[in-house]
Amino acid sequence: MSKATKKDYKFLKNIDSPKDIKKLTSDELEILCNEVRSFMIDNVSKTGGHLGAGLGVVELTVGLHYIFNTPKDQIIWDVGHQTYPHKILTKRKNKMHTLRQGKGLSGFTKRAESIYDPFGAAHASTSISAALGILVGSEIRKKNKKVVAVIGDGAMTAGMAYEALNNAGAMKYPLIVILNDNDMSIAPPVGAMSAYLSKLISSGPYRGLRNVASQLAKKFPKKIANTAKKAEEYARGFFTGGTLFEELGFYYIGPIDGHNLNHLLPILKNARDHSKKGPVLIHVVTKKGNGYIPAEKSDDKFHGVGKFNVLTGKQNKSDSNKSYTKIFAENLIELAKTDKKICAITAAMPSGTGLDYFMKKFPSRTFDVGIAEQHAVTFAAGLACEGMKPFATIYSTFLQRAYDQVVHDVAIQNLPVRFAIDRAGLVGADGATHAGSFDIAFLSNLPNFITMAASDDLELARMIHTCADINHAPSAFRYPRGSGLGLKINYPVKKLIIGKGKIVQEGNDIAIISYGARLQEVKLAAKKLESYKVSTTIADARFCKPLDKKLILELCKNHKLLITIEEGSIGGFGSHVSNFLINEHNTLLQNTLIDCICLPDKFIDQDTPFNMYSIANMNSENIVTRILKKLNIKKSLTKV
Ligand SMILES: Cc1ncc(C[n+]2csc(CCOP(=O)(O)OP(=O)(O)O)c2C)c(N)n1
């Protein structure tokens, strides 16, 4: 339970923007923190969203807005999933009930949403780079602002964070980096960095007010620095603190209890006032889910939740079909039972990708590499060199980050890495940053690659089993977020013939060839078209590469309209089909119209997946309208 009494928002009700926070006394700030927590829990219980991370940074958020002069001074939050308290305190309190919904507040930071969000995020580990760029730009243009990056210990596992630290340490600008160390990513964090941070924390008690002056001695003008030096030496001898960051050129301060405003405020103030000589890293220790017992007690600290009961913390579960993610995990487990070469890689997403199940069965063949998609892909390439059968299991949106590794380390060397691409297509509440829009285009254009998209549960199972046997080339299969159709999967699963699609239904007038999970909407559209006496052939392409040229040719020859559809951007399946027809069978196009339905050339904000596909004009109703228009048939409101 939250510490503040429900609805008793004595101070929060008067807070519109950070300038209102500055009027409060330190005791009142403490109460405000409890109210923010309570308000956030109430809101997220109705909207769902990322709760644990925000609960962990309430004091830090209040402290930052109390000490710094936002929005002139800028706070760059990494990932942005922990910014609900920040949103509440920066003029968005009254919109929190719209969080992650259509036309509502984004679940992450977003420049277009608020002047208090100077940099948009959602993918991890960008904050230090962005903050450094903003600070350098601001110094060159003499804007005289303070810039603070707040990055989690999970996000600190990504290479990009080190590239930024390395650069910032050498540049000597007064960047302030706050490392929010809650010893959690979505799952417990992995790797040597995590162990290093634990060592820093266990090497001494938290530093509080008493050590602040000594900690910042180097930053003070010379006279004061001399006086403070003794204390500083004592402090440094006593604590082992921060060698790695110091070597990178940062002044390390910490570890500090991130829930104790009495410690936080003076340290933030000193960093603000005395950071002229170079970058500072403040190591703050917090507890993910802090102040809400169900979150604190749960394994994932309520990282991401659906709607829930505030009193019990119990989440509303809909009894829907098995998710695609689970189907993937079960099939990979089935394969790995008999094939010891099969192994799986995740970049800090064991539960999101279903590899937590795989890990339980095959711990020595599961690799959580941290938030490190680039490394994940090249690591998988290395495993493939040794005859292993790696399944690099990465959300479509996060695979974007590893594109050079996909091209240079996998495709050019023709290494049989299998890419299991979860969250393909539009994903709903996480919005544009998490949409899996581009992988069809950016993988299918690569020589050597074999690419597939699953239209249902069974097809996904067949693709996993097919991929396990592709030892001569890189391969990829994509599948959407959410539940499958509840189809029964019998083992052994029949494998697919590479490059062969299938006819789902035969018709005479038009043909729709679907690549991936839009197939269900296509079937609905074909049903609706019957009432207009339009008879539809439906094909499931299964493969974008290699294309089933024979099937495409047949469909083209025998129908007056051939439509492709896919849950991805231009440059994907439709482009491959049209290229093939234009380049190799141009004359056929005199008799057959070609139309390619794909995601529009714009980023679609968060909404329900259905509404997002409506905006993209890709639901059955939209497909019908588009086809009737092509056929010059007037659409009647009563018929559809
Ligand atoms: C490039 C990338 N990969 C994966 C994710 C998914 N993801 C979102 S939050 C998160 C954990 C972040 O951990 P940390 O930075 O410690 O923040 P915390 O949630 O613990 O506050 C992950 C892996 C992401 N946002 N971006």
The ligand as an SDF file (V2000), in Angstrom:
LIG
                    3D

 26 27  0  0  0  0  0  0  0  0999 V2000
   17.4640   -0.7800  -26.7040 C   0  0  0  0  0  0  0  0  0  0  0  0
   16.4430   -1.2800  -25.7190 C   0  0  0  0  0  0  0  0  0  0  0  0
   16.4110   -2.5860  -25.4200 N   0  0  0  0  0  0  0  0  0  0  0  0
   15.4880   -3.0590  -24.5430 C   0  0  0  0  0  0  0  0  0  0  0  0
   14.6050   -2.2080  -23.9530 C   0  0  0  0  0  0  0  0  0  0  0  0
   13.5250   -2.7340  -23.0180 C   0  0  0  0  0  0  0  0  0  0  0  0
   13.6720   -2.1800  -21.6630 N   0  0  0  0  0  0  0  0  0  0  0  0
   12.9010   -1.1680  -21.2150 C   0  0  0  0  0  0  0  0  0  0  0  0
   13.2690   -0.7130  -19.6690 S   0  0  0  0  0  0  0  0  0  0  0  0
   14.4550   -1.8720  -19.5450 C   0  0  0  0  0  0  0  0  0  0  0  0
   15.2140   -2.0190  -18.2700 C   0  0  0  0  0  0  0  0  0  0  0  0
   15.8930   -0.7660  -17.9040 C   0  0  0  0  0  0  0  0  0  0  0  0
   16.5580   -0.9520  -16.7050 O   0  0  0  0  0  0  0  0  0  0  0  0
   17.1090    0.3060  -15.9150 P   0  0  0  0  0  0  0  0  0  0  0  0
   17.7830    1.2160  -16.8620 O   0  0  0  0  0  0  0  0  0  0  0  0
   17.9030   -0.1940  -14.7800 O   0  0  0  0  0  0  0  0  0  0  0  0
   15.8000    1.0440  -15.4370 O   0  0  0  0  0  0  0  0  0  0  0  0
   14.7600    0.6080  -14.2950 P   0  0  0  0  0  0  0  0  0  0  0  0
   13.5550    0.0910  -15.0160 O   0  0  0  0  0  0  0  0  0  0  0  0
   15.3900   -0.4400  -13.4410 O   0  0  0  0  0  0  0  0  0  0  0  0
   14.4940    1.8520  -13.5510 O   0  0  0  0  0  0  0  0  0  0  0  0
   14.5600   -2.6200  -20.7230 C   0  0  0  0  0  0  0  0  0  0  0  0
   15.4880   -3.7480  -20.9560 C   0  0  0  0  0  0  0  0  0  0  0  0
   14.6680   -0.8530  -24.3030 C   0  0  0  0  0  0  0  0  0  0  0  0
   13.8190    0.0390  -23.7970 N   0  0  0  0  0  0  0  0  0  0  0  0
   15.5910   -0.4240  -25.1770 N   0  0  0  0  0  0  0  0  0  0  0  0
  1  2  1  0
  2  3  1  0
  2 26  2  0
  3  4  2  0
  4  5  1  0
  5  6  1  0
  5 24  2  0
  6  7  1  0
  7  8  2  0
  7 22  1  0
  8  9  1  0
  9 10  1  0
 10 11  1  0
 10 22  2  0
 11 12  1  0
 12 13  1  0
 13 14  1  0
 14 15  2  0
 14 16  1  0
 14 17  1  0
 17 18  1  0
 18 19  2  0
 18 20  1  0
 18 21  1  0
 22 23  1  0
 24 25  1  0
 24 26  1  0
M  CHG  1   7   1
M  END
$$$$
